[in-house]
Amino acid sequence: MKDKVPDLQQQFQNSTVPELLRFFLEKFEMRIALASSLGAEDQVLTDLILKIDPGARIFILDTGRLPQETYETIANNMAHYSRSFEIYFPQTSAVESLVSLNGPDLFHESIEKRHQCCTVRKVEPLQRVLNTLDVWITGLRREQSVTRQEIQKIEWDETNQLLKINPLIDWSTEQVWQYIRGNKIPYNKLHDQGYPSIGCAPCTRAVNPGEDIRAGRWWWEAPEHKECGLHFRDGKLVRRNQS
């Protein structure tokens, strides 16, 4: 499928988000899924996807350190859409070893240890799911971060050897929230407390007025380092100005 990416990028360059989603959902059926973090963008995509295919695959990575509000969002989604979602956890033995050797808050000690924590709690479970897919859908937007400026609507994930589509890549924050409010979609209540981006509880804080929308993620690190390792381009972790 890698060789088809340029043609697909051109084909859907000016398509609407529902048009893009419908094509891929119908073509790949159970070999396509949304990776949902329960953030605002993923809530929009959940709603759009389930309007097209109520049985579509949507999965959530439970790192074991999510905020209570995120778990409440999962429960609210299950009630709102009258369905369950795929939930994946890190390997028990890997978490036990990680914490036994480094303590529970190793991510504050260095970027390397923070990446190690993300690998155990996020990347490995993600890769387990991606092994069952040909296409994964994400809620990435260029406006979110300096590390996401060159992401395309349709990409080839070299690391995981599958197509990756980012339907909301050009959406603004305002568009996301207009859709949520207009369609009365459940959302994580931490958004109302100044959390535009929500990850694990100890690695996420509210942002101050005027701060970057991802300033509350790993706030002790430089902006160009603020990725957890889930998103790669050309086999490398997404970084600013990286081709």
N, C-alpha and C positions, 0 to 999 in steps of 0.2 A: 504493500500500500504506500510505501514511502515515495515511490515515483509518481503517485497520483496527487500528492499534496499541492504542487503548483497549480494544477488544473482545478482542484477543489477550491483553492484560495481565490482563483479568478472567478469561478462559478458563483461563489457565495459572497463576493466582495461587497455587493450592494443589497444583499438579502436581509429580510427582517429576522429577528431572533426566532420567532415561531417557524418560519420557513426553514431555517438552518436546522433547528431541532427536529422538525418533522422528518426531514430527509434522512438524517442519521438514525433516528429512533426506528423508523420503518425499515431501513436497510440492514441494521445490525441487531435489532431485536434484543435478545438477552446477552449479547456480547458488547453492549454499551451501558454505561452507568454514570450517574452524577456522583462525584465525591463531595459530600456536603459537610461543611464545618458548622452549619447552622447559623452562619453569618447572614447579613442582609442580602447579599448577592445570591447566596445559595438558596435562601428562602424564595427569592424571585424565580430562580431556575426550577426549584421544586414545583412551584405552582404552574409555571409554563409547561413543564414536562408532563405533569400529571393531567393537565387538560388535553394533551395530545395522546398520551398513553397511561391510563390509570394504573397499569401493572408494571411500569418501567422500573428498572433497578436504581435505587438510590442508597448509597452506603455512607456510614458515619464512622470515623475513627475515634474510639474512646480511649484516650491516653491514660486514663486513671487519675488525671489531675485536672479535669475540666471544672469550671465553675458550676455551682448548683443551678444558676440561671440557664445554663446550656442544657442541663438534663431536663429542666422544666420545658425548654423549647422542644426537645425531642418528644416529650409526653404531649405537648400541645399539638405538635404536628400529627402524631398518631391519632389524636381525637379529631382534629380538623379534617384530615383526609381519610379517616376511617380505614387505615391500613398500617402495616408495620414497615420497618426499615431495616436494612442490613446493618448490624453493628459489629465492628471488629476491634479486638483488643490486642495489645502487645503480648508477646510470648512471656508467660509467667517467669520462666527460668531466666530470661534475659533481663527482666526488670529486677528480679531478686539479686542477680549478680551485679547489675549496675549500681543499685542502691547500697548493697553490702560493701562494695569496694570504694564508692565515692561519696556516700551520704545522699540524703534526699534532695539537696539543693545544689548539686554539682555544677549546674548551668551558670552560676554566678562566678565560678572560678576562672573560666577561660572560654573563648569561642569554641575551641576544640571540644571541651567537655559539654558545652551546650549542644553542639552538633551531635555528640555521642548520645545524649539524652533524646534528642529529636529522632535520631536514627532508630533507637530501640522502641520508642513510644509511638512514632508516626510512620517513618519510612518503611520499616519492615512490614507492618500490617498493611500499609498501602500496596506494597509490591505483591503481597499475597493476593489481594483483590485484583490488581491489574493483570495478574497471570490468567485470570478468567475472562479478560476483555480484549476486544479489538480497538475500542474507542473509549476514552474517558472524557467526561465533561467537567469543566471547572468554572468557578465564579470569578476568575481573575479579571481585573480591570487595569488599564494602563495608569489611570489616575491614582491608584492605590499606593504606588511606591516607585522610587527611583530604580529599583531592581526589575521593574516590570514594563519599562518603556518600550521595549522592542518585541514584546510578545505579540504573536499574530492570532487572528481569529481561528485559523486552522493550522496546526503544526504537527510535525513528526517528532515523537518522543523517542530519541535514539536510545536512551538508557533503558526504557521499558519496552521498546519495539512495538509501539502502537500509535494510533492517531490520538491527538489531544485537541479538543475544541473548546474555545473560550468565547462563548456567544455574547457575553456582556462587555467585551474588551473595550468598546468605545463609549459605554454608558457613563454618565456622570453620577455622582452621589445623589443629586437631586432626582434624576430619573429613577434610580433604584427605590428611593423612598416614596416617590409618587406612585409607583406600581404597588408597593406594599400597602400603602394607605388606601389607594383606590380599590384594591381587591381584598382588603381586610385580611391580610395574611398574618399568621402568627410570627412573632419575631422575638429575638433575645432581648429581654428587658434591660440588659446592661447597656444596650444602645442608648437608652434614655438617661443613662448615668454618665455619659461622656466616653463610652467605649465604641469607637467606630470600627475597630478590628479586635476580634476576640479569639484567643487561643487558650492555652492552659492557664489556670488561675494564677500561679506564681510568676508567670512570664507575661502577664497582661495587666495594664493599668489604664485608667482614664487619661485622656489627653486634655491639655489646656487649650483655650481658645487661640486659634492661629497656628497651632502645631500641625505637623503632617499627620495624616489620618492613620499612619502606622507607627507614630511616635510612641505609642503605648505598648508596642510589642518589643521585648528584649531592649528596653529603653537604655540599658547600660552599654549597648553596642553602637558602633557607627552605622548610619543608615544603609550603607552598601553591603553590610553583613546580614541584614535582617531577612533571611530566608531560612526555612527549617530543613530544607533538603528534599521537599516533596516535588519541587518544580525544577526541571532541567531543560536545557536547550542545547542541542548538538552534543548531548552526553555530558554536559557540564552544568553545575549549579548556576541558575540565572543570576547574573550580575549586571550592573549598569554598563552600558556601551559594549556589552559582550555580543559577538556575532555567533 
